[in-house]
Amino acid sequence: MSSKTVDEAIALQSEFSKSAFEAYVDELAKFGDLTLAITKSAATPLQARASALRSSCAPLKSALDFKVETGLGSVFCRFQGLSLFLCRT
């Protein structure tokens, strides 16, 4: 392409820049979608392992269920109905 005036050259360059930028944005969106799909695919086995671990640890958590409470300037650990003084705050 050739232009006979400076205005035509600027207009042609602007059109080219706009189309190049739009193509770049489209490719970037495709890359983002591809990255998301790969990440989800890679995370699926890890999620399954985490769920299995969580379910196997559930009995242990209920057996060791305790709370740490503060009150009257002290810290207590409450475990199966027992209260254990830990320290003063």
C-alpha positions in Angstrom: 0.0 0.0 0.0 1.1 3.5 -0.7 -0.2 6.8 0.3 0.1 10.1 -1.4 -0.3 12.3 1.6 0.9 12.3 5.2 -2.7 12.1 6.4 -3.3 9.0 4.4 -0.1 7.4 5.8 -1.2 8.2 9.3 -4.7 6.8 8.7 -3.3 3.6 7.2 -0.8 3.2 10.1 -3.7 3.7 12.6 -5.8 1.1 10.9 -2.9 -1.4 10.9 -2.1 -0.7 14.6 -5.7 -1.1 15.6 -6.0 -4.5 13.7 -2.7 -5.7 15.2 -3.8 -4.8 18.7 -7.1 -6.5 18.3 -5.4 -9.7 17.0 -3.0 -9.5 20.0 -6.0 -9.2 22.5 -7.7 -12.2 20.8 -4.6 -14.3 21.1 -4.1 -13.3 24.7 -7.7 -14.3 25.5 -7.2 -17.7 23.8 -3.9 -18.1 25.8 -5.8 -17.3 29.0 -8.5 -19.9 28.3 -5.9 -22.5 27.5 -4.0 -21.8 30.7 -7.2 -22.0 32.7 -8.1 -25.4 31.1 -4.6 -26.8 31.7 -4.7 -25.6 35.4 -8.1 -27.2 35.9 -7.0 -30.4 34.3 -3.8 -30.5 36.5 -5.7 -29.7 39.7 -8.3 -32.5 39.3 -6.1 -35.3 40.6 -4.9 -33.1 43.5 -8.5 -32.2 44.4 -9.4 -35.9 44.5 -6.4 -36.7 46.8 -7.2 -33.8 49.1 -10.8 -35.0 49.4 -9.7 -38.5 50.2 -7.2 -37.1 52.8 -9.9 -34.9 54.4 -12.4 -37.8 54.6 -9.8 -40.2 56.1 -8.8 -37.5 58.7 -12.4 -36.8 59.8 -12.5 -39.4 62.6 -9.2 -38.1 63.9 -10.4 -34.5 63.9 -13.6 -35.5 65.9 -11.5 -37.5 68.4 -9.2 -34.6 68.9 -11.7 -31.8 68.8 -10.8 -29.0 71.2 -11.2 -25.2 71.5 -9.0 -22.5 72.7 -10.9 -19.8 74.6 -9.9 -16.6 76.3 -11.6 -15.0 79.2 -10.8 -13.0 82.3 -7.2 -12.5 81.2 -6.5 -16.2 80.8 -6.3 -18.7 77.9 -8.0 -22.0 78.3 -8.1 -25.2 76.2 -11.4 -27.0 76.4 -11.2 -30.7 75.4 -14.1 -33.2 75.9 -15.7 -31.2 78.6 -12.4 -30.6 80.5 -10.9 -27.1 80.9 -7.1 -26.7 81.0 -5.5 -23.4 81.9 -2.8 -22.5 79.5 -1.6 -19.0 80.5 -2.4 -15.5 81.6 -2.7 -12.8 78.9 
